Amino acid sequence: MQFTPEEKAIGQGNFNSAVGATRRDFLAGTLATTAAAGATYFGYKELGGNRVKVGFIGTGDEGSVLLNEHPADYMEIVAIADLRPDNRKRAFDGDNNDVRQGLTRKLGADVVKNIKAYKSHKELLADPNVEAVVIAVPLSQHAPVAIEAMKAGKHVLCEKLMAHDIAECKEMIKVARANKVLLAVGHQRHYSVLYDNANYVVKKGLLGDIKFIRAQWHRNNSFPNRDSWRKKVTKTDAAALAGKTEEFGYKDVNELVNWRLFNKTGGGLMAELGSHQLDACSIFLGKVHPLAVQGYGGRNFYGVKGVGSLDKQQDDREIDDHVYVTFEFPGPNYKEDQNDIVIVTYSSINTNRLEPYGETVFGSRGTLYMNTEKEALLFKEGSPSSGPGGTEQRLYVINGKSGPVLDASESLAPSANAAVASAAMEKISRGYTEEMEHFSYCIRNNIFDPPDKGGLKCNGVVAMADAIMALTANLAMKYKKRIVFKDEWFDPENPLTPETDPDVVG
Ligand SMILES: NC(=O)c1ccc[n+]([C@@H]2O[C@H](COP(=O)([O-])OP(=O)(O)OC[C@H]3O[C@@H](n4cnc5c(N)ncnc54)[C@H](O)[C@@H]3O)[C@@H](O)[C@H]2O)c1
């Protein structure tokens, strides 16, 4: 969807007004906010100097973002580990930009000189000073590294997707329980204030009946040097690691560096990108599990001779570069009436990025447009009583007979709280910092409760459901069939998984 600057401003104003008018609790929290917006908002407390001693395993693209975003008043970084010398250096020196500024710039040389730099996760896990680890290694190594860490008694925050297959997810949950350590997974939207507010607007029923959500992550890699998933192996990394990668699960240095391109090491577009958005969609729908999925995936760009990135040759990647999937989710009345289905479509493509990434929730009374984790726009559907609605209509929240509704009446003043909500929204982060703060808070306060009782918002069970959605979509595309989800797959105690279920693979 494309909006003019005026339409965007209206959509943002509408959203802020809806949040401001429906969330008195949020505003109270926000007004009390000083520096620690996440703590106030999500209700956890600062650690008062008793920081958690953390090691970061994998300091590549994402690990460096997490280092940049780590909350220094909750976490004391005592060590980092990476197989690649260039990425160990990058952890300290950064990329010379604000997204990955590097530890030296963030913490200062005096602090950084005490941080150990290990050559593998194994060395780091042997360090008794490390209480907890943040893991940002390639997908195929999430489970092996996390399990090793938990068996060594370390709490784990592992990047998404939780694991390469669902049997591994179940094993991770078991090991966490057996070793009495926390297991968190980095689907950061669980800690995004923007998403939390959007979810509140949805839950309040302002959008009316929701029958369709459209999510997408579109990129255009058809221009030269735009393929962010294919990287060059540097001379330093090649020299240091030749013949030494197999013990860590990679055939060679190329597979370590370009892990996203291969089935053995990555999970394709659904694991890397789609999992985030299916996570968001399922939150909007009340954290329900989907009913069924079908889809199409192909190497429609890189797989076509002479078209992909390697001039006139076929590209050697195994993963699809275009995926289109359709999920059926249960609506709120599904138990009583099985026609109450919500459709979620997801596409991820490599040849156009007019609309980059986000989710659009289409309701019978309004549309919520979430864009690149940074903005939320709200528009009203036209109705006979309240004018045309649409993208040019400023709207207000009024209290209807059965709760708040969107209205476009010019006679109503905008919510007095809208301006405060708007100011608060400007402080939002993508959720990385809050996710690490809450992880540390739960460690220090020994909180092993489920998410609705104040525990980790994306614990193993929650994250496994995200993995099941993404990986079952892959199976639906692979076997070219509509797959019906089973409760047993979501039960960590039940050994059945989509990958082993005869109804899927038979
Ligand atoms: N939450 C998000 O929004 C988000 C965004 C991007 C990536 N990710 C996830 O983060 C993870 C890492 O992605 P990336 O883009 O940083 O990949 P990357 O290839 O840039 O970095 C991975 C790093 O892990 C290191 N590594 C691999 N095995 C190791 C081991 N055994 N011990 C120590 N270091 C090891 C590699 O040398 C490399 O430097 C992936 O699972 C990815 O899905 C999450």
The ligand as a MOL file (V3000), in Angstrom:
LIG
                    3D

  0  0  0     0  0            999 V3000
M  V30 BEGIN CTAB
M  V30 COUNTS 44 48 0 0 0
M  V30 BEGIN ATOM
M  V30 1 N 15.6160 -11.1800 15.3270 0
M  V30 2 C 15.8980 -10.7050 14.1430 0
M  V30 3 O 15.2680 -9.7830 13.6520 0
M  V30 4 C 17.0370 -11.3060 13.3590 0
M  V30 5 C 17.5750 -10.6020 12.2790 0
M  V30 6 C 18.6440 -11.1680 11.5990 0
M  V30 7 C 19.1430 -12.4140 11.9740 0
M  V30 8 N 18.5790 -13.0810 13.0100 0 CHG=1
M  V30 9 C 19.0570 -14.4150 13.3990 0
M  V30 10 O 20.3490 -14.3270 13.9910 0
M  V30 11 C 21.1170 -15.4890 13.6790 0
M  V30 12 C 22.4530 -15.0510 13.0860 0
M  V30 13 O 22.2190 -14.3690 11.8700 0
M  V30 14 P 23.3240 -13.3880 11.2600 0
M  V30 15 O 22.6920 -12.6190 10.1860 0
M  V30 16 O 24.0070 -12.6630 12.3430 0 CHG=-1
M  V30 17 O 24.3560 -14.4570 10.6320 0
M  V30 18 P 25.9070 -14.2160 10.3870 0
M  V30 19 O 26.3570 -15.2940 9.4750 0
M  V30 20 O 26.1640 -12.7990 10.0060 0
M  V30 21 O 26.5470 -14.4300 11.8370 0
M  V30 22 C 26.6000 -15.6800 12.4610 0
M  V30 23 C 27.9160 -15.7330 13.2420 0
M  V30 24 O 27.9450 -16.8950 14.0660 0
M  V30 25 C 29.2780 -17.3580 14.0810 0
M  V30 26 N 29.3000 -18.7600 14.5220 0
M  V30 27 C 28.7830 -19.8440 13.8930 0
M  V30 28 N 28.9470 -20.9520 14.6440 0
M  V30 29 C 29.5810 -20.5590 15.7730 0
M  V30 30 C 30.0470 -21.2450 16.9320 0
M  V30 31 N 29.8590 -22.5680 17.0760 0
M  V30 32 N 30.6910 -20.5330 17.8990 0
M  V30 33 C 30.8670 -19.1960 17.7610 0
M  V30 34 N 30.4570 -18.4990 16.6750 0
M  V30 35 C 29.8170 -19.1710 15.7040 0
M  V30 36 C 29.7280 -17.1710 12.6510 0
M  V30 37 O 31.1330 -17.2170 12.5310 0
M  V30 38 C 29.1280 -15.8190 12.3170 0
M  V30 39 O 30.0090 -14.7510 12.6030 0
M  V30 40 C 20.2580 -16.3150 12.7350 0
M  V30 41 O 19.6240 -17.3390 13.4190 0
M  V30 42 C 19.2270 -15.3390 12.2180 0
M  V30 43 O 18.0130 -15.9440 11.8910 0
M  V30 44 C 17.5550 -12.5430 13.7160 0
M  V30 END ATOM
M  V30 BEGIN BOND
M  V30 1 1 1 2
M  V30 2 2 2 3
M  V30 3 1 2 4
M  V30 4 1 4 5
M  V30 5 2 4 44
M  V30 6 2 5 6
M  V30 7 1 6 7
M  V30 8 2 7 8
M  V30 9 1 8 9
M  V30 10 1 8 44
M  V30 11 1 9 10
M  V30 12 1 9 42
M  V30 13 1 10 11
M  V30 14 1 11 12
M  V30 15 1 11 40
M  V30 16 1 12 13
M  V30 17 1 13 14
M  V30 18 2 14 15
M  V30 19 1 14 16
M  V30 20 1 14 17
M  V30 21 1 17 18
M  V30 22 2 18 19
M  V30 23 1 18 20
M  V30 24 1 18 21
M  V30 25 1 21 22
M  V30 26 1 22 23
M  V30 27 1 23 24
M  V30 28 1 23 38
M  V30 29 1 24 25
M  V30 30 1 25 26
M  V30 31 1 25 36
M  V30 32 1 26 27
M  V30 33 1 26 35
M  V30 34 2 27 28
M  V30 35 1 28 29
M  V30 36 1 29 30
M  V30 37 2 29 35
M  V30 38 1 30 31
M  V30 39 2 30 32
M  V30 40 1 32 33
M  V30 41 2 33 34
M  V30 42 1 34 35
M  V30 43 1 36 37
M  V30 44 1 36 38
M  V30 45 1 38 39
M  V30 46 1 40 41
M  V30 47 1 40 42
M  V30 48 1 42 43
M  V30 END BOND
M  V30 END CTAB
M  END
